[in-house]
Amino acid sequence: MHEAGGKLVLQILHAGRYAKVPECVAPSPGKARINTFSRHALTTDEVWGTIADFADTAALAIEAGYDGVEVMGSEGYLAKMVPGKAEFHEMLRYFRVRLDKLKVTLRLGEAATPEALATSGFDEIVLATGVSPRVPDFAGVDYPKAVSYLDVLSGKVTPGQRVAIIGAGGIGFDVAEFLLGDAEESLDPQAFFRAWGVDPKSVTPGGLTAAVDTDAPRRSVFMFQRKDEPLGKRLGKSTGWILKARLRKANVGMTAGATYDAIDDEGLHYTVQGNPHVLPVDHVVLCAGQNSNRTLYDQLVARGLKPRLIGGADVASELDALRAIDQATRLAVTL
Ligand SMILES: Cc1cc2nc3c(=O)[nH]c(=O)nc-3n(C[C@H](O)[C@H](O)[C@H](O)COP(=O)(O)OP(=O)(O)OC[C@H]3O[C@@H](n4cnc5c(N)ncnc54)[C@H](O)[C@@H]3O)c2cc1C
C-alpha cells in the first residue's frame, strides 16, 4: 500500500452490547434485542481499562505501520462516564506507560542547559519548554497578595476567603472552579447526578430531577477582564456553559471592561467606565495570559544550533493540549 502511495487507517470499534460473545460489556446490564448474550455492566475501573485499551491499540497500529486510526465513537459512553478534567490524569498516565514501554530515558527534576545540549552530540533537539505566566503591568503586581495561577493550582499558595481573579480566559475560569468546585462531583457519577439534577434511570420526565443545592460557596470569588463583553464568551461551546452555570451558582462576581490600577493592603483597585472602585480581597490571582518560554531556544540558536520548537513554547495562546500533541506527533514522524 505504502509503496503504491496509499495510506492505511485502522478503525477501532468497541462492539459494546452488540458483541456476539458471552463476555460482552456495556454501561448497564441487560440484553440487546439483536444479541443472544446478556451484557456485563462495566465498573468505572473497567471503563478506564477500556479507554487504555483504545489508546494501546492506536499506538500499536502506528507502530505496525498504519498511518492513522479512526476511533468509532458510536458507543461514546466511555468518555462521558467521567465529567470534569480528570481525564488529564489518564492522559499523563498513558504517556508515562508508553515512555516506559519504549524505554525512553527520562531525566526529571533537572533543567536542560544549553551547554549540556550543545555538547551531548544529539542529532536533533526538540524543545517543549511550555509557557510562563504573563505578569500584567500595574502598581502592586509584586505585592504579596498578588499570586500567579501556577502557585494556586500547584498548592504553593492557599488563597484566603475573598479572592479576585484577573483575567477570565480558560485559566481564569479553571482557577475559579478550583477555588470553589467540588472534586468529588467530577469523579463520582452519583455526586454529579445529584448536583445537576440528572435522573440516571430516566424515570422522571426528561430524565431530570431537582438539582440538590450544594453547600454555601467555600469562598467569595470575583472575576475581572479587560474586554467589555460577557465573561466566558470565548469558552468552548460544549463545556463553557457548564463552567459559567457552576460559577453563577457560587455567586461569583463578574466584571467586564475593567482596568487595573493597583493591588495593596486595601485590596484590588480597579476602574470601570471611568469610575474607580476598591475591592477588599485576601488575594489577587493573576491569570492574564502566557508567554512562550523560549529562553533555552534563544540560547541554543545563539550557539548556532537549530532546535525544533513545539507546544506552548511555539504558540502560547489558548489552552490547547491537542495542538501540542498533534504538533509533537507530526514532528516525530518526520525525524
Ligand atoms: C490550568 C490549565 C488548564 C488547562 N486546560 C486545558 C484543557 O482543558 N484543554 C487543553 O487542550 N489544554 C489545556 N491546558 C493547556 C495544556 O496544558 C497545554 O497546552 C499543554 O500542556 C502544552 O504542552 P507543552 O508540552 O507545550 O508544555 P507544558 O505541558 O507546559 O510542559 C513544558 C515542560 O517543560 C519544562 N521545562 C521548561 N524549561 C525546561 C528546561 N530548561 N529543562 C527541562 N525542562 C524544562 C517545564 O518544567 C514543563 O514541565 C490547560 C493549561 C492550564 C495551565
The ligand as an ORCA input file, in Angstrom:
! r2SCAN-3c Opt
* xyz 0 1
  C      -4.987     25.433     34.346
  C      -4.815     24.886     32.958
  C      -5.875     24.253     32.351
  C      -5.739     23.744     31.061
  N      -6.807     23.108     30.490
  C      -6.701     22.628     29.229
  C      -7.799     21.977     28.609
  O      -8.876     21.836     29.186
  N      -7.648     21.520     27.333
  C      -6.467     21.664     26.649
  O      -6.355     21.226     25.497
  N      -5.400     22.270     27.230
  C      -5.487     22.756     28.485
  N      -4.419     23.394     29.056
  C      -3.225     23.657     28.225
  C      -2.278     22.479     28.140
  O      -1.931     22.071     29.451
  C      -1.062     22.937     27.350
  O      -1.486     23.311     26.052
  C      -0.021     21.840     27.223
  O       0.378     21.396     28.499
  C       1.181     22.357     26.454
  O       2.158     21.339     26.435
  P       3.701     21.653     26.290
  O       4.381     20.334     26.222
  O       3.917     22.629     25.193
  O       4.118     22.437     27.621
  P       3.985     22.043     29.174
  O       2.978     20.992     29.412
  O       3.833     23.345     29.886
  O       5.409     21.415     29.517
  C       6.612     22.168     29.487
  C       7.612     21.474     30.407
  O       8.923     21.884     30.094
  C       9.641     22.017     31.289
  N      10.839     22.856     31.056
  C      10.906     24.172     30.726
  N      12.198     24.539     30.586
  C      12.958     23.446     30.809
  C      14.381     23.187     30.827
  N      15.294     24.131     30.574
  N      14.791     21.929     31.103
  C      13.913     20.940     31.374
  N      12.566     21.122     31.391
  C      12.101     22.363     31.116
  C       8.632     22.623     32.235
  O       9.025     22.457     33.583
  C       7.389     21.820     31.891
  O       7.337     20.619     32.631
  C      -4.507     23.893     30.363
  C      -3.420     24.540     30.983
  C      -3.580     25.032     32.265
  C      -2.417     25.714     32.919
*
